[in-house]
């Protein structure tokens, strides 16, 4: 805030200096505005990171559910140890 006010107070002097340096008949008026694009970009980056984290957490939860429902490694076909099966051949 103080920087903005300081720049605004010297804008008239800068206008004359720039006009003379560029040899202009009429120098444009100099106006300083606060640049909020960095804060805006940081907010967007924060939101994207949040979505990314939520997506990764959901994918991890889905993978964990899949692992819980998967057949055991010793029995990849998901066969049961049923005594009525024809596995005795």
ChimeraX attribute file (.defattr): number of C-alpha atoms within 10 A of each C-alpha:
attribute: neighborCount
match mode: 1-to-1
recipient: residues
	/A:1	6
	/A:2	7
	/A:3	9
	/A:4	11
	/A:5	11
	/A:6	10
	/A:7	15
	/A:8	16
	/A:9	11
	/A:10	11
	/A:11	16
	/A:12	13
	/A:13	12
	/A:14	16
	/A:15	17
	/A:16	17
	/A:17	13
	/A:18	14
	/A:19	16
	/A:20	13
	/A:21	9
	/A:22	10
	/A:23	10
	/A:24	11
	/A:25	8
	/A:26	10
	/A:27	15
	/A:28	11
	/A:29	11
	/A:30	16
	/A:31	10
	/A:32	10
	/A:33	9
	/A:34	8
	/A:35	8
	/A:36	8
	/A:37	9
	/A:38	9
	/A:39	10
	/A:40	11
	/A:41	11
	/A:42	11
	/A:43	12
	/A:44	12
	/A:45	12
	/A:46	12
	/A:47	12
	/A:48	12
	/A:49	12
	/A:50	12
	/A:51	12
	/A:52	12
	/A:53	12
	/A:54	12
	/A:55	12
	/A:56	12
	/A:57	12
	/A:58	12
	/A:59	12
	/A:60	12
	/A:61	12
	/A:62	12
	/A:63	12
	/A:64	12
	/A:65	11
	/A:66	11
	/A:67	11
	/A:68	10
	/A:69	9
	/A:70	11
	/A:71	13
	/A:72	12
	/A:73	8
	/A:74	7
	/A:75	10
	/A:76	9
	/A:77	9
	/A:78	11
	/A:79	10
	/A:80	8
	/A:81	9
	/A:82	8
	/A:83	8
	/A:84	7
	/A:85	9
	/A:86	7
	/A:87	8
	/A:88	6
	/A:89	3
